[in-house]
Amino acid sequence: MKMIKNTLFTKTPIEIGPESGYDNYIMAIESSCDETACAIVKNGREVISNIVASQIKTHAQYGGVIPEIAAREHLESINVVIDEAFKQADMKPEQITAFAGTVGPGLVGCLLVGLNATKSLALVHDKPFIGVNHLNAHLCGNYIDTDLKPPFIALLVSGGHTQIIEVKSYSEQNILGETIDDAVGEAYDKVARLIGLPYPGGPLLDKLAREGNPNAYKLPEAKVDGYNFSFSGLKTAVLRLVKSFDGQELPTNDICASFQECVSSTLVKKIKKALEETGYKQVVIAGGVAANSEIRRKIFDLEKDGYRVCAPPMKYCTDNAAMVASCAYFNTNTFDDVDVEVFSRV
């Protein structure tokens, strides 16, 4: 189904999407958390430019993202990344088909910076505005530089969300299951803090786990019905394990490896169940935690069973604007009213 957008001043409808019949160049902006990003993508798959300004070093000293500081840094970076995206692509605003921005979920102050910049660009240059759901955008990261088409089963794993999603078409999705407490990313960050790892703890925990024994400690897997998840009990089990050493040197690598083995095995069991019960032959992973080495390895092992497995390159797993542009092109479930407001939660 075609996406038809009207600009503020031009009354002629503008068709956007795979059936538009012409090349679509979408500039997108992402600022939902601690990355200020801008990208230009052709037809939802070909990245012309992709700029990301990360705030990790700023927030590392606080042990986590401080929303007010993040918003201020977005304000300082937003014009720089926009200019750099145009420069890298060697394009001008009049060559852009539409401007897209993340509406939510995310940190409200941060979202406002990127979304207001997107709206301004659309209004000034009389181009369509497309507001995008951040979670849908993560899924669309799998369309970049691939020929992937629905239907497929998706595992979305990020700092705030863990979901198994049935993707029937570019725009039709059904959440089969999700976490009832901590998301995978939250669990990684909390466990990392328990064992004394600096922010951001998830990637470092993954690195240390590769040097440990995944069978050193048997950690509990929550028994949750259907396709849902629970990781709060696992976090508590790691806390008890850490306390049991009572001042002795922690076997950090083994704890990391055992924790990661429990998480990755739990995720894959649910994915296998979803694939078997739906009959789909394609599975994708998306979100920041999709960059985790063990989760990726276990998911890609499904290729041995005849499934096609897709995962974005590392640079498109974490927050970026290329995935937002791809979503604006493929997904018709967007927010196309320039008066749309940001939202923090789904």
Disulfide bonds with the S-S distance in Angstrom:
none
